[in-house]
Amino acid sequence: MKKSSTTGGGNAIVTKVSFIAALAGLLFGLDIAFVNGSLEFIVKDFSLTVSQSEKIAGVLLFGAAVGAAFSGWISRRFGRKKVLLLASLIFFLFTILGVFSPTFTVLLVARFILGLAVGIASFVAPLYLSEIAPYKIRGRLIAMYQLMITIGILAMFLSNAALAHFGSWRLMMSVIAVPALIMFIGALTLPESPRWLVLVGKPEKSEKVLRRIRTSKEEVAFELNEIKETVKIKSSGWALLSKPYFRKVLILGILLQALQQFSGMNAFMYYSGQVFKAAGLSNPAVATIIVGLVNVLTTLLAIKYVDKLGRKPILYFGLTILVVSTAVVGYLFKLRPPGTEMTPVEQWLTLIFSLLFIFGFAVSLGPIIWILCSEIFPLKGRDFGITVTTTTNWISNTIIGSFTLTWFQHLGVGGTFWMFGGFLLLGFLIVGFLTPETKGITLEELEKNLENGVPLRKLGKKAGS
């Protein structure tokens, strides 16, 4: 009897599938970090002005915002798997175009379209992972996407540093084509999301997928039934905006994604060299690589504990570290009179608390915001909700990438860190009063609680608890 209730693949297949999907995060990280280390060679090659050089990073972020804005529609129309394939193909083809760009304009076009792929991937990869993963390890597998982003960032920092002596940004950029091709080939083997298959009226195919990725027939039957029940509600997208329960999770998702960006993490990722140079560190490039390494190792901690400790305790822990770090780093820069260098002790403290800042983000806001935003929306409005929140992330990111240097100039590095610290203090209110604990509950149970009018911060409570 026991044997007959067992299906094919189970968690081993889920892990393999999740790894392939999470490669989108690796490409995301590689493209984001490319400018850090290559920009001086691009500027030299094309004789760029300061205004033109800022566009190298900015155009990718703008493209990501545009890509995220329409990714919900194409994901719902064509399915999660096909959209992941599309993103990986764009990554490969337009990386090659970028490498062989004859003019600066062609490079900008390539970077913009790569940005579209980054935006699409940042939408569909966490969504796909949330719909493939069993609820007991859902947080861990979605966090794998964030881990791959951090690995991509570190890999690009290391690659750019290793290739710097060639003085060729084209060689640096060509590195991105290899994982893009690997992801495209791997994505061909992915199953479609069982939830999307039911959504488009293909429950038989959904059951076949579930038999591959779940460990027992009972689990398959239970999950398929829950998915079918949630699909019965005939409303989606814009129509759901008339529902108060949907508006409140949409507002929560927007606030969480804005909080992630206005924590200042990406300001640090883009301009860590300038921060460390302003602190007087003798080798900013090495410090930047250490930042990337801490980012990766800390995200591993988040993956290990997110389904054990829960989302909210880790968010509180990370926010506390982030607020303290921004306060200390801000003070160290404010303490130094203009035109004078930090003492060796102040330089070491700046590096230590910068690394603590990275630790605080990578263990909390980095992975957990993506996890929450892939969990809180009802199935019928999930594409729309994640589209809006992911677009919020990229618009916020574009603001950060475009104005951080201006803030450094007018507020100083210290004042800018204190500004980010102010946003992080608001984060405690968002987490405390609005954010639910979603550990150990199915997406369908969350949806039922939402529709039954359960307050936001209590959505993760199971019926009768």
C-alpha positions as a Markdown table, in Angstrom:
| # | Residue | x | y | z |
|---|---|---|---|---|
| 1 | Met | 0.0 | 0.0 | 0.0 |
| 2 | Lys | 2.8 | 2.4 | 0.9 |
| 3 | Lys | 4.5 | 1.8 | -2.4 |
| 4 | Ser | 1.4 | 2.4 | -4.5 |
| 5 | Ser | 1.0 | 5.8 | -3.0 |
| 6 | Thr | 4.4 | 7.0 | -4.1 |
| 7 | Thr | 4.9 | 9.1 | -7.3 |
| 8 | Gly | 8.0 | 9.6 | -9.4 |
| 9 | Gly | 10.3 | 12.5 | -8.6 |
| 10 | Gly | 9.7 | 14.4 | -5.4 |
| 11 | Asn | 12.0 | 16.9 | -3.9 |
| 12 | Ala | 15.1 | 15.8 | -5.9 |
| 13 | Ile | 13.4 | 16.9 | -9.1 |
| 14 | Val | 12.1 | 20.0 | -7.5 |
| 15 | Thr | 15.6 | 21.0 | -6.5 |
| 16 | Lys | 17.0 | 20.4 | -10.0 |
| 17 | Val | 14.1 | 22.3 | -11.6 |
| 18 | Ser | 14.5 | 25.2 | -9.1 |
| 19 | Phe | 18.3 | 25.4 | -9.7 |
| 20 | Ile | 17.7 | 25.8 | -13.5 |
| 21 | Ala | 15.0 | 28.5 | -12.9 |
| 22 | Ala | 17.3 | 30.2 | -10.4 |
| 23 | Leu | 20.0 | 30.7 | -13.0 |
| 24 | Ala | 17.9 | 33.7 | -14.0 |
| 25 | Gly | 19.1 | 35.2 | -10.8 |
| 26 | Leu | 22.7 | 34.5 | -11.7 |
| 27 | Leu | 22.3 | 36.4 | -15.0 |
| 28 | Phe | 20.5 | 39.2 | -13.2 |
| 29 | Gly | 23.5 | 39.5 | -10.8 |
| 30 | Leu | 26.1 | 39.4 | -13.6 |
| 31 | Asp | 24.4 | 42.1 | -15.7 |
| 32 | Ile | 23.8 | 44.3 | -12.6 |
| 33 | Ala | 27.5 | 44.1 | -11.5 |
| 34 | Phe | 29.0 | 44.3 | -15.0 |
| 35 | Val | 29.5 | 48.1 | -14.8 |
| 36 | Asn | 31.5 | 47.8 | -11.5 |
| 37 | Gly | 35.0 | 47.3 | -12.9 |
| 38 | Ser | 34.3 | 47.7 | -16.6 |
| 39 | Leu | 33.0 | 51.3 | -16.8 |
| 40 | Glu | 36.5 | 52.9 | -17.0 |
| 41 | Phe | 37.3 | 50.8 | -20.1 |
| 42 | Ile | 33.9 | 51.6 | -21.8 |
| 43 | Val | 34.5 | 55.3 | -21.1 |
| 44 | Lys | 37.9 | 55.1 | -22.7 |
| 45 | Asp | 36.8 | 53.1 | -25.7 |
| 46 | Phe | 34.0 | 55.4 | -26.7 |
| 47 | Ser | 35.4 | 58.6 | -25.2 |
| 48 | Leu | 32.3 | 59.2 | -23.1 |
| 49 | Thr | 31.2 | 62.1 | -21.0 |
| 50 | Val | 30.1 | 61.7 | -17.4 |
| 51 | Ser | 26.5 | 62.0 | -18.4 |
| 52 | Gln | 26.9 | 59.3 | -21.1 |
| 53 | Ser | 28.8 | 56.9 | -18.7 |
| 54 | Glu | 25.9 | 57.1 | -16.2 |
| 55 | Lys | 23.6 | 55.7 | -18.9 |
| 56 | Ile | 25.5 | 52.4 | -19.0 |
| 57 | Ala | 24.0 | 51.4 | -15.7 |
| 58 | Gly | 20.8 | 53.5 | -15.9 |
| 59 | Val | 19.6 | 52.1 | -19.3 |
| 60 | Leu | 19.7 | 48.5 | -17.9 |
| 61 | Leu | 17.6 | 49.5 | -14.9 |
| 62 | Phe | 15.1 | 51.3 | -17.0 |
| 63 | Gly | 14.9 | 48.3 | -19.3 |
| 64 | Ala | 14.3 | 46.1 | -16.3 |
| 65 | Ala | 11.4 | 48.3 | -15.1 |
| 66 | Val | 9.8 | 48.1 | -18.6 |
| 67 | Gly | 10.4 | 44.3 | -18.7 |
| 68 | Ala | 8.8 | 43.8 | -15.3 |
| 69 | Ala | 5.8 | 45.9 | -16.3 |
| 70 | Phe | 4.7 | 43.6 | -19.1 |
| 71 | Ser | 6.0 | 40.3 | -17.8 |
| 72 | Gly | 2.8 | 39.5 | -15.9 |
| 73 | Trp | 0.8 | 39.6 | -19.1 |
| 74 | Ile | 3.2 | 37.4 | -21.1 |
| 75 | Ser | 3.6 | 35.0 | -18.2 |
| 76 | Arg | -0.1 | 34.5 | -17.9 |
| 77 | Arg | -0.6 | 34.3 | -21.7 |
| 78 | Phe | 2.3 | 32.0 | -22.6 |
| 79 | Gly | 3.2 | 30.3 | -19.3 |
| 80 | Arg | 6.1 | 30.5 | -16.9 |
| 81 | Lys | 8.4 | 28.0 | -18.8 |
| 82 | Lys | 8.2 | 29.8 | -22.1 |
| 83 | Val | 8.9 | 33.2 | -20.5 |
| 84 | Leu | 12.0 | 31.8 | -18.8 |
| 85 | Leu | 13.1 | 30.4 | -22.1 |
| 86 | Leu | 12.6 | 33.8 | -23.7 |
| 87 | Ala | 14.5 | 35.6 | -21.0 |
| 88 | Ser | 17.5 | 33.2 | -21.3 |
| 89 | Leu | 17.5 | 33.6 | -25.1 |
| 90 | Ile | 17.5 | 37.4 | -24.8 |
| 91 | Phe | 20.4 | 37.2 | -22.2 |
| 92 | Phe | 22.5 | 35.2 | -24.7 |
| 93 | Leu | 21.8 | 37.0 | -28.0 |
| 94 | Phe | 22.0 | 40.6 | -26.6 |
| 95 | Thr | 25.1 | 39.9 | -24.6 |
| 96 | Ile | 26.7 | 38.8 | -27.9 |
| 97 | Leu | 25.4 | 42.0 | -29.5 |
| 98 | Gly | 26.8 | 44.0 | -26.6 |
| 99 | Val | 30.2 | 42.4 | -26.9 |
| 100 | Phe | 30.5 | 43.3 | -30.6 |
| 101 | Ser | 28.9 | 46.7 | -30.4 |
| 102 | Pro | 30.5 | 49.0 | -33.0 |
| 103 | Thr | 29.1 | 52.2 | -31.4 |
| 104 | Phe | 28.0 | 53.4 | -28.0 |
| 105 | Thr | 24.4 | 53.6 | -29.2 |
| 106 | Val | 24.4 | 49.9 | -30.1 |
| 107 | Leu | 25.8 | 49.1 | -26.7 |
| 108 | Leu | 23.0 | 51.1 | -25.0 |
| 109 | Val | 20.4 | 49.3 | -27.1 |
| 110 | Ala | 21.9 | 45.9 | -26.1 |
| 111 | Arg | 22.0 | 47.0 | -22.4 |
| 112 | Phe | 18.3 | 48.2 | -22.6 |
| 113 | Ile | 17.1 | 44.9 | -24.1 |
| 114 | Leu | 19.2 | 43.0 | -21.5 |
| 115 | Gly | 17.4 | 45.1 | -19.0 |
| 116 | Leu | 14.1 | 43.8 | -20.4 |
| 117 | Ala | 15.4 | 40.2 | -19.7 |
| 118 | Val | 16.5 | 41.1 | -16.2 |
| 119 | Gly | 13.0 | 42.6 | -15.5 |
| 120 | Ile | 11.2 | 39.6 | -16.9 |
| 121 | Ala | 13.4 | 37.1 | -15.1 |
| 122 | Ser | 13.0 | 39.0 | -11.8 |
| 123 | Phe | 9.3 | 38.6 | -12.2 |
| 124 | Val | 8.9 | 35.1 | -13.5 |
| 125 | Ala | 11.6 | 33.2 | -11.7 |
| 126 | Pro | 10.4 | 33.7 | -8.1 |
| 127 | Leu | 6.8 | 33.2 | -9.3 |
| 128 | Tyr | 7.7 | 29.9 | -11.0 |
| 129 | Leu | 9.6 | 28.8 | -8.0 |
| 130 | Ser | 6.7 | 29.6 | -5.6 |
| 131 | Glu | 4.4 | 27.5 | -7.8 |
| 132 | Ile | 6.7 | 24.5 | -8.2 |
| 133 | Ala | 7.9 | 24.2 | -4.6 |
| 134 | Pro | 6.2 | 22.2 | -1.8 |
| 135 | Tyr | 5.1 | 24.6 | 0.9 |
| 136 | Lys | 7.4 | 23.2 | 3.5 |
| 137 | Ile | 10.5 | 24.2 | 1.5 |
| 138 | Arg | 9.0 | 27.0 | -0.6 |
| 139 | Gly | 10.9 | 29.8 | 1.2 |
| 140 | Arg | 14.2 | 28.0 | 0.8 |
| 141 | Leu | 13.8 | 27.4 | -2.9 |
| 142 | Ile | 12.6 | 30.9 | -3.7 |
| 143 | Ala | 15.6 | 32.2 | -1.7 |
| 144 | Met | 17.8 | 30.2 | -4.0 |
| 145 | Tyr | 17.0 | 32.8 | -6.6 |
| 146 | Gln | 18.4 | 35.6 | -4.4 |
| 147 | Leu | 21.4 | 33.4 | -3.7 |
| 148 | Met | 22.1 | 33.1 | -7.4 |
| 149 | Ile | 21.8 | 36.9 | -7.8 |
| 150 | Thr | 24.5 | 37.3 | -5.1 |
| 151 | Ile | 26.7 | 34.7 | -6.8 |
| 152 | Gly | 26.3 | 36.5 | -10.1 |
| 153 | Ile | 27.4 | 39.8 | -8.5 |
| 154 | Leu | 30.4 | 38.2 | -6.8 |
| 155 | Ala | 31.3 | 36.3 | -10.0 |
| 156 | Met | 31.2 | 39.5 | -12.0 |
| 157 | Phe | 33.4 | 41.3 | -9.4 |
| 158 | Leu | 35.9 | 38.5 | -9.5 |
| 159 | Ser | 35.8 | 38.2 | -13.3 |
| 160 | Asn | 36.2 | 41.9 | -13.9 |
| 161 | Ala | 39.1 | 42.0 | -11.5 |
| 162 | Ala | 40.8 | 39.0 | -13.2 |
| 163 | Leu | 40.3 | 40.4 | -16.7 |
| 164 | Ala | 41.2 | 44.1 | -15.8 |
| 165 | His | 44.8 | 43.7 | -17.0 |
| 166 | Phe | 43.5 | 43.0 | -20.5 |
| 167 | Gly | 41.8 | 46.4 | -20.5 |
| 168 | Ser | 38.8 | 45.0 | -22.5 |
| 169 | Trp | 35.2 | 45.5 | -21.3 |
| 170 | Arg | 34.2 | 43.4 | -24.3 |
| 171 | Leu | 36.0 | 40.4 | -22.8 |
| 172 | Met | 34.4 | 41.1 | -19.4 |
| 173 | Met | 30.9 | 41.2 | -21.0 |
| 174 | Ser | 31.5 | 38.0 | -22.9 |
| 175 | Val | 31.6 | 36.0 | -19.7 |
| 176 | Ile | 27.8 | 36.5 | -19.3 |
| 177 | Ala | 27.0 | 34.6 | -22.5 |
| 178 | Val | 28.1 | 31.2 | -21.0 |
| 179 | Pro | 25.5 | 30.9 | -18.2 |
| 180 | Ala | 22.9 | 32.4 | -20.5 |
| 181 | Leu | 23.4 | 29.5 | -22.9 |
| 182 | Ile | 23.4 | 27.0 | -20.1 |
| 183 | Met | 20.1 | 28.4 | -18.7 |
| 184 | Phe | 18.5 | 28.3 | -22.2 |
| 185 | Ile | 19.4 | 24.6 | -22.6 |
| 186 | Gly | 18.3 | 23.8 | -19.0 |
| 187 | Ala | 15.0 | 25.7 | -19.4 |
| 188 | Leu | 14.0 | 23.4 | -22.3 |
| 189 | Thr | 13.8 | 20.5 | -19.7 |
| 190 | Leu | 11.6 | 22.4 | -17.2 |
| 191 | Pro | 8.0 | 21.4 | -16.5 |
| 192 | Glu | 5.3 | 24.0 | -16.7 |
| 193 | Ser | 3.9 | 25.4 | -13.5 |
| 194 | Pro | 1.0 | 23.2 | -12.4 |
| 195 | Arg | -0.9 | 26.2 | -11.1 |
| 196 | Trp | -0.7 | 28.0 | -14.5 |
| 197 | Leu | -1.8 | 24.8 | -16.3 |
| 198 | Val | -5.0 | 24.7 | -14.1 |
| 199 | Leu | -5.4 | 28.4 | -14.7 |
| 200 | Val | -5.6 | 27.9 | -18.5 |
| 201 | Gly | -7.9 | 24.9 | -18.3 |
| 202 | Lys | -5.3 | 22.0 | -18.5 |
| 203 | Pro | -5.8 | 20.1 | -15.2 |
| 204 | Glu | -4.7 | 16.8 | -16.7 |
| 205 | Lys | -1.3 | 18.2 | -17.6 |
| 206 | Ser | -1.1 | 19.8 | -14.2 |
| 207 | Glu | -1.6 | 16.4 | -12.5 |
| 208 | Lys | 1.1 | 14.9 | -14.6 |
| 209 | Val | 3.5 | 17.7 | -13.5 |
| 210 | Leu | 2.5 | 17.3 | -9.9 |
| 211 | Arg | 3.2 | 13.5 | -10.1 |
| 212 | Arg | 6.8 | 14.3 | -11.2 |
| 213 | Ile | 7.5 | 16.9 | -8.5 |
| 214 | Arg | 5.6 | 15.5 | -5.4 |
| 215 | Thr | 6.4 | 12.5 | -3.3 |
| 216 | Ser | 2.9 | 10.8 | -3.0 |
| 217 | Lys | -0.4 | 10.4 | -4.8 |
| 218 | Glu | -2.2 | 11.9 | -1.7 |
| 219 | Glu | 0.0 | 15.0 | -1.9 |
| 220 | Val | -0.8 | 15.3 | -5.6 |
| 221 | Ala | -4.5 | 14.9 | -5.1 |
| 222 | Phe | -4.7 | 17.4 | -2.2 |
| 223 | Glu | -2.7 | 20.1 | -4.0 |
| 224 | Leu | -4.5 | 19.7 | -7.3 |
| 225 | Asn | -7.8 | 20.0 | -5.5 |
| 226 | Glu | -6.7 | 23.2 | -3.7 |
| 227 | Ile | -5.5 | 24.7 | -7.0 |
| 228 | Lys | -8.8 | 23.9 | -8.7 |
| 229 | Glu | -10.7 | 25.5 | -5.8 |
| 230 | Thr | -8.8 | 28.8 | -6.0 |
| 231 | Val | -9.2 | 29.0 | -9.8 |
| 232 | Lys | -13.0 | 28.9 | -9.5 |
| 233 | Ile | -13.1 | 32.5 | -8.5 |
| 234 | Lys | -13.7 | 34.3 | -11.8 |
| 235 | Ser | -11.7 | 37.5 | -11.5 |
| 236 | Ser | -8.2 | 38.6 | -12.3 |
| 237 | Gly | -5.8 | 41.5 | -12.8 |
| 238 | Trp | -7.4 | 44.9 | -12.9 |
| 239 | Ala | -10.8 | 43.5 | -11.9 |
| 240 | Leu | -9.3 | 42.4 | -8.6 |
| 241 | Leu | -8.5 | 46.0 | -7.8 |
| 242 | Ser | -12.1 | 46.5 | -6.9 |
| 243 | Lys | -11.6 | 44.0 | -4.1 |
| 244 | Pro | -10.3 | 45.5 | -0.8 |
| 245 | Tyr | -8.5 | 42.3 | 0.1 |
| 246 | Phe | -6.5 | 42.4 | -3.1 |
| 247 | Arg | -5.7 | 46.1 | -2.8 |
| 248 | Lys | -4.2 | 45.7 | 0.7 |
| 249 | Val | -1.8 | 42.9 | -0.4 |
| 250 | Leu | -0.9 | 44.9 | -3.4 |
| 251 | Ile | 0.0 | 47.9 | -1.2 |
| 252 | Leu | 2.0 | 45.7 | 1.1 |
| 253 | Gly | 3.9 | 44.3 | -1.8 |
| 254 | Ile | 4.7 | 47.8 | -3.1 |
| 255 | Leu | 5.9 | 48.9 | 0.3 |
| 256 | Leu | 8.1 | 45.8 | 0.8 |
| 257 | Gln | 9.8 | 46.2 | -2.6 |
| 258 | Ala | 10.3 | 49.9 | -2.1 |
| 259 | Leu | 11.8 | 49.2 | 1.3 |
| 260 | Gln | 14.2 | 46.7 | -0.2 |
| 261 | Gln | 15.6 | 49.2 | -2.6 |
| 262 | Phe | 15.6 | 52.3 | -0.3 |
| 263 | Ser | 17.6 | 50.3 | 2.3 |
| 264 | Gly | 20.5 | 51.5 | 0.2 |
| 265 | Met | 21.9 | 48.0 | -0.7 |
| 266 | Asn | 22.1 | 48.6 | -4.5 |
| 267 | Ala | 23.5 | 52.1 | -4.0 |
| 268 | Phe | 26.3 | 50.2 | -2.2 |
| 269 | Met | 26.6 | 47.5 | -4.9 |
| 270 | Tyr | 26.8 | 50.1 | -7.7 |
| 271 | Tyr | 29.1 | 52.6 | -6.0 |
| 272 | Ser | 31.0 | 50.6 | -3.3 |
| 273 | Gly | 34.3 | 51.6 | -5.0 |
| 274 | Gln | 33.5 | 55.3 | -4.5 |
| 275 | Val | 32.4 | 54.7 | -0.8 |
| 276 | Phe | 35.7 | 52.9 | 0.0 |
| 277 | Lys | 37.7 | 55.4 | -1.9 |
| 278 | Ala | 36.1 | 58.2 | 0.0 |
| 279 | Ala | 37.0 | 56.4 | 3.2 |
| 280 | Gly | 40.6 | 56.3 | 2.1 |
| 281 | Leu | 41.0 | 52.5 | 1.7 |
| 282 | Ser | 44.1 | 51.7 | -0.3 |
| 283 | Asn | 42.5 | 49.0 | -2.4 |
| 284 | Pro | 38.7 | 49.6 | -3.0 |
| 285 | Ala | 38.5 | 46.7 | -5.6 |
| 286 | Val | 39.5 | 44.1 | -3.0 |
| 287 | Ala | 37.0 | 45.5 | -0.5 |
| 288 | Thr | 34.3 | 45.3 | -3.1 |
| 289 | Ile | 35.1 | 41.6 | -3.7 |
| 290 | Ile | 34.9 | 41.0 | 0.0 |
| 291 | Val | 31.5 | 42.7 | 0.0 |
| 292 | Gly | 30.4 | 40.3 | -2.8 |
| 293 | Leu | 31.6 | 37.3 | -0.8 |
| 294 | Val | 29.8 | 38.3 | 2.4 |
| 295 | Asn | 26.7 | 38.8 | 0.3 |
| 296 | Val | 26.8 | 35.2 | -1.0 |
| 297 | Leu | 27.7 | 33.5 | 2.3 |
| 298 | Thr | 25.0 | 35.4 | 4.2 |
| 299 | Thr | 22.3 | 34.5 | 1.7 |
| 300 | Leu | 23.1 | 30.8 | 2.3 |
| 301 | Leu | 22.1 | 31.5 | 6.0 |
| 302 | Ala | 18.8 | 32.9 | 4.8 |
| 303 | Ile | 18.1 | 29.8 | 2.7 |
| 304 | Lys | 18.9 | 27.5 | 5.6 |
| 305 | Tyr | 16.7 | 29.2 | 8.2 |
| 306 | Val | 13.9 | 30.9 | 6.4 |
| 307 | Asp | 11.6 | 27.9 | 6.6 |
| 308 | Lys | 12.7 | 27.1 | 10.1 |
| 309 | Leu | 12.7 | 30.4 | 11.9 |
| 310 | Gly | 10.1 | 32.1 | 9.7 |
| 311 | Arg | 10.1 | 35.3 | 7.6 |
| 312 | Lys | 9.3 | 38.0 | 10.2 |
| 313 | Pro | 11.9 | 37.1 | 12.9 |
| 314 | Ile | 14.7 | 37.2 | 10.2 |
| 315 | Leu | 13.3 | 40.5 | 8.9 |
| 316 | Tyr | 13.5 | 42.0 | 12.4 |
| 317 | Phe | 17.0 | 40.7 | 12.9 |
| 318 | Gly | 18.2 | 42.1 | 9.6 |
| 319 | Leu | 16.5 | 45.5 | 10.0 |
| 320 | Thr | 18.2 | 45.9 | 13.4 |
| 321 | Ile | 21.6 | 45.2 | 11.9 |
| 322 | Leu | 20.9 | 47.5 | 8.9 |
| 323 | Val | 19.8 | 50.5 | 11.1 |
| 324 | Val | 22.9 | 50.2 | 13.4 |
| 325 | Ser | 25.2 | 49.8 | 10.4 |
| 326 | Thr | 23.9 | 52.8 | 8.5 |
| 327 | Ala | 24.0 | 54.9 | 11.7 |
| 328 | Val | 27.7 | 54.0 | 12.4 |
| 329 | Val | 28.9 | 54.4 | 8.8 |
| 330 | Gly | 27.1 | 57.6 | 8.5 |
| 331 | Tyr | 28.6 | 58.9 | 11.7 |
| 332 | Leu | 32.1 | 57.9 | 10.6 |
| 333 | Phe | 31.8 | 59.9 | 7.4 |
| 334 | Lys | 30.2 | 62.9 | 9.2 |
| 335 | Leu | 32.9 | 62.8 | 11.8 |
| 336 | Arg | 35.6 | 63.4 | 9.2 |
| 337 | Pro | 36.0 | 67.1 | 8.2 |
| 338 | Pro | 35.8 | 67.8 | 4.5 |
| 339 | Gly | 39.2 | 67.3 | 2.7 |
| 340 | Thr | 40.7 | 65.1 | 5.5 |
| 341 | Glu | 41.3 | 61.4 | 5.4 |
| 342 | Met | 40.0 | 58.9 | 7.9 |
| 343 | Thr | 42.3 | 57.4 | 10.5 |
| 344 | Pro | 43.2 | 53.7 | 10.0 |
| 345 | Val | 40.9 | 52.8 | 12.9 |
| 346 | Glu | 38.0 | 54.7 | 11.2 |
| 347 | Gln | 38.8 | 53.0 | 7.9 |
| 348 | Trp | 38.6 | 49.6 | 9.5 |
| 349 | Leu | 35.4 | 50.5 | 11.3 |
| 350 | Thr | 33.9 | 51.7 | 8.0 |
| 351 | Leu | 34.8 | 48.4 | 6.3 |
| 352 | Ile | 33.5 | 46.3 | 9.2 |
| 353 | Phe | 30.1 | 48.1 | 9.5 |
| 354 | Ser | 29.8 | 48.1 | 5.6 |
| 355 | Leu | 30.2 | 44.3 | 5.7 |
| 356 | Leu | 27.6 | 44.2 | 8.6 |
| 357 | Phe | 25.3 | 46.2 | 6.4 |
| 358 | Ile | 25.7 | 43.7 | 3.6 |
| 359 | Phe | 25.1 | 40.8 | 6.1 |
| 360 | Gly | 21.9 | 42.4 | 7.4 |
| 361 | Phe | 20.5 | 42.9 | 3.9 |
| 362 | Ala | 21.5 | 39.5 | 2.5 |
| 363 | Val | 20.1 | 37.6 | 5.4 |
| 364 | Ser | 16.7 | 39.4 | 5.4 |
| 365 | Leu | 15.4 | 42.1 | 3.0 |
| 366 | Gly | 17.3 | 40.5 | 0.0 |
| 367 | Pro | 15.7 | 37.1 | -0.2 |
| 368 | Ile | 12.6 | 37.5 | 2.0 |
| 369 | Ile | 11.0 | 40.4 | 0.2 |
| 370 | Trp | 11.0 | 38.2 | -3.0 |
| 371 | Ile | 9.6 | 35.3 | -1.1 |
| 372 | Leu | 6.8 | 37.3 | 0.5 |
| 373 | Cys | 5.8 | 39.0 | -2.8 |
| 374 | Ser | 5.6 | 35.6 | -4.5 |
| 375 | Glu | 3.4 | 34.2 | -1.8 |
| 376 | Ile | 0.9 | 36.8 | -0.7 |
| 377 | Phe | -1.2 | 37.2 | -3.9 |
| 378 | Pro | -4.2 | 35.1 | -4.8 |
| 379 | Leu | -3.7 | 32.9 | -7.9 |
| 380 | Lys | -6.0 | 34.9 | -10.1 |
| 381 | Gly | -4.2 | 38.1 | -9.4 |
| 382 | Arg | -0.7 | 36.7 | -8.9 |
| 383 | Asp | 0.7 | 37.7 | -12.3 |
| 384 | Phe | -0.8 | 41.2 | -11.9 |
| 385 | Gly | 0.3 | 41.6 | -8.3 |
| 386 | Ile | 3.9 | 40.4 | -8.9 |
| 387 | Thr | 4.1 | 42.6 | -12.0 |
| 388 | Val | 3.2 | 45.7 | -10.1 |
| 389 | Thr | 5.5 | 44.9 | -7.1 |
| 390 | Thr | 8.5 | 43.9 | -9.3 |
| 391 | Thr | 8.0 | 47.0 | -11.4 |
| 392 | Thr | 8.0 | 49.0 | -8.1 |
| 393 | Asn | 11.4 | 47.3 | -7.3 |
| 394 | Trp | 12.9 | 48.3 | -10.6 |
| 395 | Ile | 11.6 | 51.9 | -10.6 |
| 396 | Ser | 13.0 | 52.3 | -7.1 |
| 397 | Asn | 16.2 | 50.7 | -8.2 |
| 398 | Thr | 16.4 | 53.1 | -11.2 |
| 399 | Ile | 16.0 | 56.1 | -8.7 |
| 400 | Ile | 18.8 | 54.6 | -6.6 |
| 401 | Gly | 21.1 | 54.0 | -9.5 |
| 402 | Ser | 20.5 | 57.5 | -11.0 |
| 403 | Phe | 20.7 | 59.7 | -7.9 |
| 404 | Thr | 23.0 | 58.1 | -5.4 |
| 405 | Leu | 26.1 | 60.0 | -6.7 |
| 406 | Thr | 24.1 | 63.2 | -6.5 |
| 407 | Trp | 23.1 | 62.4 | -2.9 |
| 408 | Phe | 26.8 | 61.7 | -2.2 |
| 409 | Gln | 27.6 | 65.1 | -3.6 |
| 410 | His | 24.9 | 67.1 | -1.8 |
| 411 | Leu | 24.3 | 65.1 | 1.4 |
| 412 | Gly | 27.7 | 63.5 | 1.7 |
| 413 | Val | 28.3 | 59.7 | 2.0 |
| 414 | Gly | 27.4 | 60.0 | 5.7 |
| 415 | Gly | 24.2 | 61.9 | 5.1 |
| 416 | Thr | 23.1 | 59.4 | 2.4 |
| 417 | Phe | 23.6 | 56.5 | 4.7 |
| 418 | Trp | 21.6 | 58.2 | 7.4 |
| 419 | Met | 18.8 | 58.8 | 4.8 |
| 420 | Phe | 18.7 | 55.1 | 4.1 |
| 421 | Gly | 18.7 | 54.4 | 7.8 |
| 422 | Gly | 15.5 | 56.5 | 8.1 |
| 423 | Phe | 13.8 | 54.4 | 5.5 |
| 424 | Leu | 14.9 | 51.3 | 7.4 |
| 425 | Leu | 13.3 | 52.5 | 10.6 |
| 426 | Leu | 10.0 | 52.8 | 8.6 |
| 427 | Gly | 10.6 | 49.1 | 7.7 |
| 428 | Phe | 10.0 | 48.1 | 11.3 |
| 429 | Leu | 6.5 | 49.5 | 11.1 |
| 430 | Ile | 5.8 | 47.8 | 7.7 |
| 431 | Val | 6.9 | 44.4 | 9.1 |
| 432 | Gly | 5.3 | 44.8 | 12.5 |
| 433 | Phe | 1.8 | 46.0 | 11.5 |
| 434 | Leu | 1.3 | 44.8 | 7.9 |
| 435 | Thr | 3.5 | 41.8 | 7.1 |
| 436 | Pro | 2.2 | 38.2 | 7.6 |
| 437 | Glu | 4.3 | 35.2 | 8.7 |
| 438 | Thr | 3.9 | 32.8 | 5.7 |
| 439 | Lys | 6.1 | 29.9 | 7.0 |
| 440 | Gly | 4.4 | 26.5 | 6.9 |
| 441 | Ile | 1.2 | 27.4 | 5.2 |
| 442 | Thr | 0.1 | 26.6 | 1.6 |
| 443 | Leu | -0.5 | 29.3 | -1.0 |
| 444 | Glu | -4.2 | 28.2 | -1.1 |
| 445 | Glu | -4.6 | 28.6 | 2.6 |
| 446 | Leu | -3.1 | 32.1 | 2.5 |
| 447 | Glu | -5.5 | 32.9 | -0.3 |
| 448 | Lys | -8.6 | 31.7 | 1.6 |
| 449 | Asn | -7.5 | 33.7 | 4.7 |
| 450 | Leu | -7.1 | 36.8 | 2.5 |
| 451 | Glu | -10.5 | 36.5 | 0.9 |
| 452 | Asn | -12.2 | 35.8 | 4.3 |
| 453 | Gly | -11.0 | 39.2 | 5.5 |
| 454 | Val | -8.2 | 38.1 | 7.9 |
| 455 | Pro | -6.0 | 41.0 | 8.7 |
| 456 | Leu | -2.8 | 41.2 | 6.7 |
| 457 | Arg | -0.4 | 40.4 | 9.5 |
| 458 | Lys | -2.4 | 37.3 | 10.5 |
| 459 | Leu | -2.8 | 35.8 | 7.0 |
| 460 | Gly | -0.3 | 33.0 | 7.8 |
| 461 | Lys | -2.4 | 31.6 | 10.6 |
| 462 | Lys | -4.0 | 28.2 | 9.8 |
| 463 | Ala | -7.7 | 27.8 | 10.3 |
| 464 | Gly | -8.6 | 27.0 | 13.9 |
| 465 | Ser | -5.1 | 28.1 | 15.2 |
